[in-house]
Amino acid sequence: MAWTEKLPSGKYRGVYRDAAGRRRSVGTFGHKAAALRAANAKETEVRRRLREDPDAHKKLWGEWVEEWWPTRGVEPSTERTDRGRRDLHLKPRWESVQLGAIRRHDVKAWVADLLRGGMSPSTAQRCIHLLSASLVAAVDAEILDGNPAARIDVAKGGRKIERFLTHDELDAALAQMATSDERLVAEFLAYTGLRWGEMAGLHVHRVDLERGLVRVVETYDEKGRQIKAYPKGEDERVVPLTASLIEQLRPRVEGRAKGACGVDHRVGDCRHGLVFTAERGGVLSNSNYANRVWHPAVLDAEIGHARIHDLRHTYASWLLQEGVSLAEVGQLLGHKVAATTQRYAHLGEVRHEKVLRALGARPKKAKQKGRKTA
């Protein structure tokens, strides 16, 4: 039978037992009668489901996941990554556990074990999200009354330090590269802010040399080996090209104006070739370029550790230091959420020399005490 509990605030909480006999609440109410009605209604619903399938909550998590997995409707690359996490981290712990027996405390203990085993907080959080998604689906299927993995967050630890290259550091790395083609890849990434997949999947007809613009419409999925539409349903964006890039890109664009790229397209037909290709044709590989070109050049240039993706951070830093607004930088980078660009906010802060110029003359030196000497 449902009941109510009076809270310190003077309000009432409706309470009932779910199909597994666990104590559940239905929120807080200003009046005791309202709380009791809500709890009775929820308990009646639970009992109805119990009559229809009294053993639904006894289904093993592993059985439920096999039933739920094909209904997810995610990108193939996401499905492959999630499948790896499911098989490696979720199944060993939850496969033989009944859905109704999963407790919030058990989930937290499992996460603690993952972290103690050396898993990064971000990966642990993704594992939680995957487990939570499976349990949300069980709630939607009226197998469970609540999700015991909801709102469990992993402490991120210290703030991640972004790496921004100076113009001199980039030039030093470029000077260590053997060919102009190798240099152009790094220069293009640094002076456009494109992600690797956006650069690798860039087609000739997306480059407008007369207007000095690049339209970012597709991206290359290296795991799936496909050209796919711009990620996550985001709007396409337009990025300006420097005069140096226009000059270097011209022979590539004009020489590959005809003929398909030869790479599988998830949607539609290919019209033209790719702007950047490997030495023997085909799509540029991130790992191959990083190991063969980028990392050796960075090491020889003695500029400290830097990843290829740091060129995207570098692009943002250069723009902000020259007065481009955060909103404009976010648009150029293709950030859907403004908070993503906020990580660069400190780079737009006014430097001290600008403050002093704005205030006028530099402070005068203090006069020395004591007598003047002849």
C-alpha positions as CSV (number, residue, x, y, z in Angstrom):
1,M,0.0,0.0,0.0
2,A,1.3,3.5,-0.9
3,W,2.0,6.0,1.8
4,T,3.3,9.5,2.4
5,E,6.2,11.1,4.3
6,K,6.2,14.6,5.6
7,L,9.4,16.5,4.7
8,P,11.2,19.2,6.8
9,S,9.9,21.8,4.3
10,G,6.3,21.0,5.2
11,K,5.6,19.3,1.9
12,Y,4.7,15.6,1.4
13,R,6.4,12.9,-0.6
14,G,4.4,10.0,-2.1
15,V,6.0,6.6,-1.6
16,Y,5.2,3.1,-3.0
17,R,6.9,-0.3,-3.7
18,D,7.9,-1.2,-7.3
19,A,7.5,-4.6,-8.9
20,A,10.8,-5.8,-7.3
21,G,9.6,-4.6,-3.9
22,R,11.9,-1.6,-3.8
23,R,10.9,1.7,-2.2
24,R,10.1,4.4,-4.8
25,S,8.9,8.0,-4.6
26,V,6.8,10.1,-6.9
27,G,8.0,13.6,-6.0
28,T,6.8,16.2,-3.5
29,F,3.5,17.8,-3.1
30,G,2.0,20.7,-1.1
31,H,-0.8,18.6,0.3
32,K,-0.8,15.1,1.8
33,A,-3.8,13.9,-0.2
34,A,-2.2,14.9,-3.5
35,A,1.0,12.9,-2.6
36,L,-1.0,9.9,-1.6
37,R,-3.1,10.0,-4.8
38,A,0.0,10.1,-7.0
39,A,1.7,7.2,-5.1
40,N,-1.5,5.1,-5.3
41,A,-1.7,5.7,-9.0
42,K,1.9,4.7,-9.6
43,E,1.5,1.6,-7.5
44,T,-1.6,0.6,-9.4
45,E,0.3,1.0,-12.6
46,V,3.1,-1.2,-11.3
47,R,0.7,-3.9,-10.1
48,R,-0.9,-3.9,-13.6
49,R,2.4,-4.5,-15.2
50,L,3.2,-7.1,-12.6
51,R,0.1,-9.0,-13.5
52,E,0.8,-8.8,-17.3
53,D,4.4,-10.0,-16.9
54,P,5.4,-10.7,-13.3
55,D,8.9,-11.8,-14.2
56,A,9.8,-9.0,-16.6
57,H,12.3,-7.4,-14.0
58,K,14.0,-10.8,-13.7
59,K,15.3,-10.6,-17.3
60,L,19.1,-10.7,-17.4
61,W,20.8,-7.5,-18.5
62,G,22.7,-9.5,-21.2
63,E,19.4,-10.8,-22.7
64,W,17.9,-7.3,-22.6
65,V,20.9,-5.7,-24.3
66,E,20.7,-8.2,-27.2
67,E,17.1,-7.2,-27.7
68,W,17.7,-3.5,-27.3
69,W,20.9,-3.1,-29.3
70,P,19.5,-3.3,-32.8
71,T,17.0,-0.5,-32.1
72,R,19.5,2.2,-31.2
73,G,19.9,3.8,-34.6
74,V,23.4,5.3,-34.1
75,E,26.2,6.0,-36.6
76,P,28.2,2.8,-37.6
77,S,31.3,4.3,-36.1
78,T,29.5,5.0,-32.9
79,E,28.1,1.4,-32.9
80,R,31.5,-0.1,-33.3
81,T,33.0,2.0,-30.5
82,D,30.0,1.3,-28.2
83,R,30.1,-2.4,-29.0
84,G,33.7,-2.5,-27.9
85,R,32.9,-0.9,-24.6
86,R,29.9,-3.1,-24.1
87,D,31.8,-6.4,-24.7
88,L,34.9,-5.3,-22.8
89,H,33.6,-3.4,-19.8
90,L,29.8,-3.8,-19.4
91,K,29.2,-7.5,-20.2
92,P,31.7,-8.9,-17.7
93,R,29.9,-7.1,-14.8
94,W,26.2,-7.0,-15.9
95,E,25.5,-9.7,-18.4
96,S,24.3,-12.2,-15.8
97,V,22.6,-9.7,-13.5
98,Q,18.8,-9.3,-13.5
99,L,17.5,-5.9,-14.6
100,G,15.5,-5.5,-11.4
101,A,18.5,-6.4,-9.2
102,I,20.8,-3.5,-10.5
103,R,21.3,-1.1,-7.7
104,R,22.6,2.4,-7.8
105,H,25.3,1.5,-5.3
106,D,26.4,-1.4,-7.5
107,V,26.8,0.9,-10.5
108,K,28.9,3.3,-8.5
109,A,31.1,0.5,-7.2
110,W,31.6,-0.8,-10.7
111,V,32.7,2.7,-11.9
112,A,35.1,2.9,-9.0
113,D,36.6,-0.5,-10.1
114,L,37.0,0.8,-13.7
115,L,38.9,3.9,-12.5
116,R,41.1,1.9,-10.2
117,G,41.9,-0.3,-13.1
118,G,43.4,2.7,-15.0
119,M,40.5,3.8,-17.1
120,S,40.3,7.5,-17.8
121,P,37.4,9.5,-16.3
122,S,36.1,10.4,-19.8
123,T,36.0,6.7,-20.9
124,A,34.4,5.7,-17.6
125,Q,31.7,8.3,-18.2
126,R,31.0,6.9,-21.6
127,C,30.6,3.5,-20.1
128,I,28.1,4.9,-17.6
129,H,26.2,6.6,-20.4
130,L,26.0,3.3,-22.3
131,L,24.7,1.4,-19.3
132,S,22.3,4.2,-18.5
133,A,20.9,4.2,-22.0
134,S,20.2,0.5,-21.8
135,L,18.3,1.0,-18.5
136,V,16.4,4.0,-19.9
137,A,15.2,1.7,-22.7
138,A,14.1,-0.9,-20.0
139,V,12.1,1.9,-18.3
140,D,10.5,2.8,-21.6
141,A,9.6,-0.8,-22.1
142,E,7.9,-0.8,-18.7
143,I,10.3,-3.4,-17.4
144,L,11.8,-1.1,-14.8
145,D,10.3,1.9,-12.9
146,G,13.5,3.8,-12.7
147,N,17.1,4.0,-14.0
148,P,19.6,3.3,-11.3
149,A,22.5,4.6,-13.4
150,A,20.9,8.1,-14.0
151,R,22.9,11.2,-13.2
152,I,26.1,9.4,-12.1
153,D,29.0,11.6,-13.0
154,V,32.7,10.9,-12.8
155,A,35.0,13.6,-11.4
156,K,37.1,14.9,-14.3
157,G,40.1,15.8,-12.2
158,G,42.4,18.7,-13.2
159,R,41.6,20.9,-16.1
160,K,43.0,19.7,-19.4
161,I,45.6,22.1,-20.7
162,E,45.2,23.0,-24.4
163,R,48.3,23.2,-26.6
164,F,48.6,26.3,-28.8
165,L,51.4,26.7,-31.2
166,T,53.0,30.1,-32.0
167,H,53.6,31.0,-35.6
168,D,57.3,30.5,-35.1
169,E,56.7,27.0,-33.6
170,L,54.6,26.0,-36.6
171,D,57.1,27.4,-39.0
172,A,59.8,25.4,-37.2
173,A,57.8,22.2,-37.6
174,L,57.0,22.8,-41.3
175,A,60.7,23.4,-42.0
176,Q,61.4,19.8,-40.9
177,M,59.1,18.3,-43.4
178,A,60.5,16.8,-46.6
179,T,57.9,17.8,-49.2
180,S,55.6,20.7,-50.0
181,D,52.7,18.3,-49.9
182,E,53.5,17.3,-46.3
183,R,53.8,21.0,-45.3
184,L,50.5,21.9,-47.0
185,V,48.5,19.4,-44.9
186,A,49.7,20.9,-41.6
187,E,49.5,24.5,-42.9
188,F,45.9,23.9,-44.1
189,L,44.8,22.5,-40.8
190,A,46.4,25.3,-38.8
191,Y,45.0,28.1,-41.0
192,T,41.5,26.8,-41.4
193,G,40.8,25.0,-38.1
194,L,39.2,22.0,-39.9
195,R,39.1,18.6,-38.2
196,W,41.2,15.9,-39.8
197,G,38.2,14.1,-41.2
198,E,36.9,17.3,-42.7
199,M,40.2,18.0,-44.4
200,A,40.6,14.4,-45.6
201,G,37.1,14.3,-47.0
202,L,37.3,17.8,-48.7
203,H,36.3,17.6,-52.4
204,V,37.5,19.9,-55.1
205,H,34.1,21.4,-55.8
206,R,33.9,22.6,-52.2
207,V,36.8,25.0,-52.7
208,D,36.1,28.4,-54.2
209,L,39.5,29.9,-55.1
210,E,38.0,33.1,-56.6
211,R,36.2,34.0,-53.4
212,G,38.9,32.3,-51.2
213,L,36.5,30.1,-49.3
214,V,36.1,26.4,-48.3
215,R,32.6,24.9,-47.7
216,V,32.7,22.2,-45.1
217,V,30.0,19.8,-46.1
218,E,31.3,16.2,-45.8
219,T,33.8,14.4,-43.5
220,Y,35.7,11.2,-43.9
221,D,35.0,8.4,-41.4
222,E,38.3,6.7,-41.1
223,K,37.0,3.7,-39.2
224,G,34.1,3.1,-41.6
225,R,36.1,4.2,-44.6
226,Q,33.3,6.3,-45.9
227,I,32.6,9.9,-46.9
228,K,29.6,10.9,-44.8
229,A,27.5,14.1,-44.3
230,Y,28.7,16.7,-41.9
231,P,28.8,15.1,-38.4
232,K,25.8,15.0,-36.0
233,G,23.4,16.8,-38.3
234,E,25.3,20.1,-38.0
235,D,24.9,22.9,-40.6
236,E,27.6,23.2,-43.1
237,R,30.0,26.1,-42.6
238,V,32.2,28.3,-44.7
239,V,35.9,29.0,-43.8
240,P,38.1,31.7,-45.5
241,L,41.4,30.8,-47.1
242,T,44.6,32.8,-46.7
243,A,46.4,34.0,-49.9
244,S,49.2,31.4,-49.3
245,L,46.7,28.6,-49.2
246,I,44.9,29.8,-52.3
247,E,48.1,29.8,-54.2
248,Q,49.1,26.3,-53.0
249,L,45.7,24.8,-53.6
250,R,45.2,26.1,-57.1
251,P,47.1,23.3,-59.0
252,R,45.3,20.7,-56.9
253,V,41.8,22.1,-57.5
254,E,42.3,22.8,-61.2
255,G,44.0,19.4,-61.8
256,R,41.3,17.3,-60.1
257,A,38.2,19.1,-61.3
258,K,36.8,16.0,-63.1
259,G,36.3,12.4,-61.9
260,A,34.9,10.9,-58.7
261,C,37.1,10.4,-55.7
262,G,36.8,6.7,-55.6
263,V,35.8,6.6,-51.9
264,D,32.4,5.1,-50.8
265,H,29.8,7.8,-50.1
266,R,27.2,7.0,-47.5
267,V,24.7,9.3,-49.2
268,G,24.6,10.5,-52.8
269,D,27.0,10.2,-55.7
270,C,30.5,11.7,-55.8
271,R,31.1,14.5,-58.3
272,H,34.8,15.3,-58.0
273,G,38.1,14.2,-56.6
274,L,39.6,14.9,-53.2
275,V,41.8,17.9,-52.6
276,F,44.2,16.0,-50.4
277,T,45.2,12.4,-51.1
278,A,47.9,9.9,-50.1
279,E,51.1,9.5,-52.2
280,R,49.6,6.5,-54.1
281,G,46.1,7.8,-54.2
282,G,43.3,7.2,-51.8
283,V,42.4,9.1,-48.6
284,L,45.1,10.5,-46.3
285,S,45.4,8.4,-43.1
286,N,45.6,10.4,-39.8
287,S,47.8,7.8,-38.1
288,N,50.1,7.4,-41.0
289,Y,50.7,11.2,-41.4
290,A,51.1,11.6,-37.6
291,N,53.7,8.8,-37.3
292,R,55.5,9.4,-40.5
293,V,55.4,13.2,-40.8
294,W,54.0,15.2,-38.0
295,H,55.6,13.7,-34.8
296,P,59.1,13.4,-36.3
297,A,58.9,17.1,-37.5
298,V,57.7,18.3,-34.1
299,L,60.5,16.3,-32.4
300,D,63.2,17.6,-34.7
301,A,61.9,21.2,-34.4
302,E,62.2,20.9,-30.6
303,I,59.0,22.7,-29.9
304,G,57.6,20.3,-27.3
305,H,54.7,17.9,-27.5
306,A,52.0,18.7,-30.0
307,R,49.3,16.7,-31.6
308,I,47.8,17.2,-35.1
309,H,44.5,18.2,-33.4
310,D,46.4,21.0,-31.6
311,L,46.5,22.8,-34.9
312,R,42.8,23.3,-34.6
313,H,43.3,24.8,-31.1
314,T,46.1,26.9,-32.6
315,Y,43.8,28.3,-35.2
316,A,41.3,29.4,-32.5
317,S,44.1,31.0,-30.4
318,W,45.4,33.0,-33.3
319,L,42.0,34.4,-34.2
320,L,41.1,35.3,-30.6
321,Q,44.4,37.0,-30.0
322,E,43.8,39.2,-33.0
323,G,40.4,40.3,-31.7
324,V,38.0,37.8,-33.5
325,S,35.0,37.2,-31.1
326,L,34.3,33.9,-29.4
327,A,31.0,33.7,-31.3
328,E,32.7,34.1,-34.7
329,V,35.5,31.6,-33.8
330,G,32.8,29.1,-32.7
331,Q,31.1,29.5,-36.1
332,L,34.3,29.0,-38.0
333,L,35.1,25.9,-36.0
334,G,31.7,24.4,-36.4
335,H,30.8,24.4,-32.7
336,K,27.1,23.7,-32.2
337,V,27.2,24.7,-28.5
338,A,28.8,28.0,-27.4
339,A,30.2,26.4,-24.3
340,T,32.5,24.3,-26.5
341,T,34.2,27.5,-27.6
342,Q,34.4,28.9,-24.1
343,R,37.5,26.9,-23.4
344,Y,39.4,29.5,-25.5
345,A,37.9,32.5,-23.7
346,H,41.1,33.3,-21.8
347,L,43.0,33.8,-25.0
348,G,40.8,36.8,-25.9
349,E,41.7,38.7,-22.7
350,V,43.3,42.0,-23.1
351,R,47.0,41.9,-22.7
352,H,48.8,44.3,-20.2
353,E,50.6,46.3,-22.8
354,K,47.2,47.2,-24.4
355,V,45.9,48.3,-21.1
356,L,48.9,50.6,-20.6
357,R,48.6,52.1,-24.0
358,A,44.9,52.7,-23.3
359,L,45.8,54.5,-20.1
360,G,48.3,56.8,-21.8
361,A,51.9,57.4,-20.8
362,R,53.9,54.8,-18.9
363,P,54.3,55.5,-15.2
364,K,57.3,57.7,-14.4
365,K,60.2,56.3,-12.4
366,A,60.3,57.4,-8.7
367,K,62.9,60.0,-7.9
368,Q,65.8,58.8,-5.8
369,K,66.2,60.3,-2.3
370,G,69.3,62.0,-1.2
371,R,71.5,65.0,-2.1
372,K,72.5,65.7,-5.7
373,T,76.2,65.3,-6.4
374,A,78.2,67.9,-8.2
